Amino acid sequence: MARLHRLLAAGLTKTAACWPDIRQAYAWVHRAADLLRNAEGRDVFALRREYRGLLAEMQREQETLSDLRPAIAFFRKVTKSYWPGLFRCYTTPGVPRTNNDLEHCFGSVRYHERRATGRRGASPTLVVRGQVRLVAAVGGRPLAADELRPADLADWRTLRQTLEQRHGARRAQTRFRRDPARYLGALEEALLKPSLPS
């Protein structure tokens, strides 16, 4: 124990200059976590304003941190990339607050999909039509007819087109796997076919 105590004392002595910076950085990270936890149930606009204030404080004072400047800059950069969806859970009911909760939701959908289909892996339809099937599965209740009607017809058509493109790509992959020579021959023929003037 005496030897361990000496080793710890030597390590703490050698790293003593780093501890104030580490304390400050951890204080900021803990403040960010407390804000996002929103235990008091504050208004989302006040929460955003306070979080922006914290990020501004980090930017102003990051120069005082010697070795941790890149870490604080990275924290701010990542926060900026997540900003559009960072507070969505406070404004949209049913959206999980953390990535772990969201992953649990996806895992539950995958589990029930495997149970229903008897497959060991994810169903191909979950890959092709995932965003539509996931919303239906996560809803947790039967949807009424008026809820199924698209609110925005242009968005609905865009979604349908995206799903059809994915479905077409899956069909092409299947054709290629079944007979690669024939599939590549058809592509080559279509590419080399002289275009006739109309």
C-alpha positions in Angstrom: 0.0 0.0 0.0 2.9 2.4 0.8 4.3 1.8 -2.7 1.0 2.4 -4.3 0.6 5.5 -2.3 4.0 6.8 -3.5 3.1 6.0 -7.1 -0.2 7.8 -6.9 1.4 10.8 -5.1 4.1 11.0 -7.8 1.5 10.8 -10.6 -0.6 13.5 -9.0 2.4 15.7 -8.5 3.5 15.4 -12.1 0.0 16.1 -13.5 -0.9 18.9 -11.0 -0.7 21.6 -13.7 -3.4 19.8 -15.8 -6.0 19.5 -13.0 -7.5 23.0 -13.1 -8.1 22.7 -16.9 -9.7 19.3 -16.4 -11.9 20.6 -13.6 -13.1 23.5 -15.8 -13.7 21.2 -18.9 -15.6 18.7 -16.8 -17.7 21.4 -15.2 -18.8 22.6 -18.6 -19.6 19.1 -19.8 -21.6 18.4 -16.6 -23.5 21.7 -17.1 -24.3 20.7 -20.6 -25.6 17.3 -19.4 -27.7 18.9 -16.7 -29.2 21.3 -19.2 -30.1 18.5 -21.6 -31.5 16.4 -18.8 -34.0 19.3 -18.2 -35.1 17.9 -14.8 -36.9 21.1 -14.0 -39.0 20.9 -17.2 -38.0 24.3 -18.5 -39.4 25.8 -21.7 -37.4 24.6 -24.7 -36.7 28.2 -25.8 -35.2 29.1 -22.5 -33.2 25.8 -22.5 -31.8 26.6 -26.0 -30.8 30.1 -24.9 -29.0 28.8 -21.8 -27.3 26.1 -23.8 -26.1 28.7 -26.4 -24.8 30.8 -23.5 -22.8 27.8 -22.2 -21.3 27.3 -25.7 -20.4 31.0 -25.9 -18.8 30.8 -22.5 -16.8 27.7 -23.7 -15.7 29.6 -26.8 -14.6 32.7 -24.8 -12.7 30.8 -22.2 -11.2 27.9 -24.2 -8.0 29.9 -24.7 -7.4 29.6 -21.0 -7.2 25.8 -21.2 -3.8 24.8 -22.5 -4.0 21.2 -23.6 -7.8 20.9 -23.7 -8.5 23.6 -26.3 -8.9 21.0 -29.1 -11.3 18.9 -27.0 -13.5 21.9 -26.3 -13.4 23.0 -29.9 -14.4 19.4 -30.9 -17.3 19.4 -28.3 -18.6 22.7 -29.8 -18.3 21.3 -33.4 -20.1 18.1 -32.6 -22.8 20.1 -30.7 -23.3 22.3 -33.7 -23.7 19.3 -36.0 -26.4 17.9 -33.7 -28.1 21.2 -33.1 -31.1 20.8 -35.5 -32.2 17.7 -33.6 -30.8 18.3 -30.1 -34.0 19.7 -28.6 -36.5 17.8 -30.7 -37.3 15.5 -27.8 -38.7 18.5 -25.8 -41.0 19.7 -28.6 -42.2 16.4 -30.1 -44.0 14.0 -27.8 -42.7 10.4 -27.9 -39.2 11.2 -29.2 -36.7 9.5 -27.0 -34.3 11.9 -25.2 -31.1 9.9 -25.5 -29.4 7.8 -28.2 -29.6 4.8 -25.9 -33.4 5.2 -25.6 -33.7 5.7 -29.4 -31.5 2.6 -30.0 -33.7 0.6 -27.6 -36.7 1.7 -29.7 -35.0 0.5 -33.0 -33.9 -2.7 -31.3 -37.4 -3.4 -30.2 -38.6 -3.0 -33.7 -35.9 -5.3 -35.0 -36.7 -7.9 -32.4 -40.4 -8.0 -33.2 -39.7 -8.0 -36.9 -37.5 -11.1 -36.5 -40.1 -12.8 -34.3 -42.8 -12.1 -36.8 -40.8 -13.3 -39.9 -38.8 -16.0 -38.3 -35.6 -14.5 -39.8 -32.4 -14.4 -37.8 -31.2 -11.1 -39.3 -33.1 -7.9 -40.2 -35.8 -8.3 -42.8 -34.9 -6.8 -46.2 -38.2 -4.9 -46.2 -37.0 -3.1 -43.0 -33.9 -1.9 -45.0 -35.9 -0.9 -48.1 -38.9 0.6 -46.4 -37.4 1.2 -43.0 -38.4 4.8 -42.3 -42.1 4.0 -43.1 -42.3 0.7 -41.3 -40.4 2.0 -38.3 -42.9 4.9 -37.8 -45.8 2.4 -38.0 -44.1 0.0 -35.5 -43.1 2.6 -33.0 -46.5 4.2 -32.9 -47.7 1.5 -30.6 -51.3 1.9 -31.5 -53.5 1.4 -34.5 -53.7 4.4 -36.8 -57.0 5.9 -37.8 -57.8 6.4 -41.5 -57.5 10.2 -41.3 -54.0 9.8 -39.7 -52.9 7.7 -42.7 -53.8 10.4 -45.2 -50.7 12.4 -46.2 -50.7 15.9 -44.9 -48.4 17.1 -47.7 -48.9 15.4 -51.0 -45.5 16.6 -52.4 -43.6 15.2 -49.4 -45.6 11.9 -49.8 -44.7 11.7 -53.5 -41.0 12.4 -52.7 -41.0 9.7 -50.1 -42.7 7.2 -52.5 -40.1 8.0 -55.1 -37.2 7.5 -52.7 -38.7 4.1 -51.5 -39.2 3.0 -55.2 -35.5 3.9 -56.0 -34.4 1.8 -53.0 -36.6 -1.0 -54.1 -35.3 -0.8 -57.6 -31.7 -1.0 -56.3 -32.6 -4.1 -54.3 -34.1 -5.7 -57.3 -31.0 -5.0 -59.4 -28.8 -6.5 -56.6 -30.9 -9.6 -56.6 -30.7 -10.0 -60.4 -27.0 -9.5 -60.3 -26.6 -12.2 -57.6 -28.7 -14.7 -59.5 -26.9 -14.4 -62.8 -24.0 -11.9 -62.8 -22.9 -12.6 -66.4 -26.4 -12.0 -67.8 -26.9 -8.9 -65.7 -23.6 -7.4 -66.8 -24.2 -8.4 -70.4 -27.6 -6.6 -70.5 -25.9 -3.5 -69.0 -23.2 -3.7 -71.6 -25.7 -4.1 -74.4 -27.7 -1.1 -73.2 -24.6 1.0 -73.0 -23.2 0.0 -76.4 -26.5 0.1 -78.3 -26.2 2.8 -80.9 -28.8 5.5 -80.3 -31.0 6.0 -83.4 -32.2 9.4 -84.3 -35.9 9.8 -83.7 
